[in-house]
């Protein structure tokens, strides 16, 4: 289940300033070894070590192909490709990759069963405990990320809880 938490738009001058949005509250990521363990127990007859080795080899091979400018399509997952962030040059003859390319980054476009439509169809949503308390009126969403305001105290001033 995807757990959602609230946040408030704080961009002054934006037409949606002050409006409430939700974001997925992500858990800690799992690594190759944890994924291999899960796969060996739940989806495969291969051992954790075999799966881990294959995933690590695949990761190195994907990196190699991306650095050669060749996108890699992983069916029902994503199409991966390398992209660059650049500083503009005054003209083409003044463009120098060593100074104008800020970084190389990874782009991923979901495909197949991981496409936006498929994920949206299959996802189950829920609220974090903090978001549930905001919705129930027990807490007020602050304008500062990650802060909520507990009901007014005896002095009439709200108490801020990080």
Beta strands, then each sheet from edge to edge (+ up, - down):
strand 1: 2-8
strand 2: 20-24
strand 3: 72-74
strand 4: 78-86
strand 5: 101-110
strand 6: 125-127
strand 7: 139-141
strand 8: 148-152
strand 9: 158-161
sheet 1: 2+ 1- 6-
sheet 2: 3+ 4- 5+
sheet 3: 7+ 8- 9+
end
